[in-house]
Amino acid sequence: MKCISSKPSEERIKEAARKVFLKKGFDGTTSRDIAEEADMNIALTNYYFRSKEKLFLEIFKDLLNLYFQNTLDILNKDLDFKSKIYETIDHTFEMVSKEPDLCNFIVNEVHRSPERLVPDINFVRQVRHTKFGEQLEEEIKKGNIRPIGIENILPMLCGYIQFIFMGKSMHMRIFEIGEHEFDAYAKDHKERIKEMIICYLYN
């Protein structure tokens, strides 16, 4: 009897779960939702991942890796300090514009269950040990930029961009704009964020 690989089924389930969890969160998602999205029966979904909880934790870790790892890679590049600021902002913009539900998902789930999920997030500690962390200390010692901690600069590099998309529906309604106009607004705002951060650090 030919052995059929289970990999495609597992990938379909994870892809479906990722989509549903991002849209509905852990509490709002049922195993039936995931099975229907994957076009499979619930028994098969449970066979591969045993429980919604186990599947959620796997998806959450994958999303954290997507959210943080590429940023860490940029911060460890052989680039000057200012270039890393620009590239980190550009990367965050591209990532969040493609996955607009990602930020809300992570914030909501960590708020819902911090004792279970926060141990997986040691981003600030990792950033301190990057080349960017070393460059930050060096720039401060040389007097090139004003004194600032990693815990203050990270929200500037990532948080300002994230807020644009976390509040997308609100922005579109308040500013009375459509999707196309929002895209133009977001790109323009990204450049203003770069200018604002550089002016703050170097003046």
HELIX and SHEET records of a PDB file:
HELIX    1   1 LYS A    7  GLY A   28  1                                  22    
HELIX    2   2 SER A   31  ALA A   38  1                                   8    
HELIX    3   3 ILE A   42  PHE A   49  1                                   8    
HELIX    4   4 LYS A   52  LEU A   75  1                                  24    
HELIX    5   5 PHE A   81  LYS A   98  1                                  18    
HELIX    6   6 LEU A  102  ARG A  112  1                                  11    
HELIX    7   7 PRO A  114  LEU A  117  1                                   4    
HELIX    8   8 VAL A  118  ASP A  120  5                                   3    
HELIX    9   9 PHE A  123  ARG A  128  1                                   6    
HELIX   10  10 LYS A  131  LYS A  142  1                                  12    
HELIX   11  11 ILE A  150  LEU A  154  1                                   5    
HELIX   12  12 PRO A  155  GLY A  159  3                                   5    
HELIX   13  13 TYR A  160  MET A  166  1                                   7    
HELIX   14  14 LYS A  168  PHE A  175  1                                   8    
HELIX   15  15 GLU A  179  TYR A  202  1                                  24    
END                                                                             
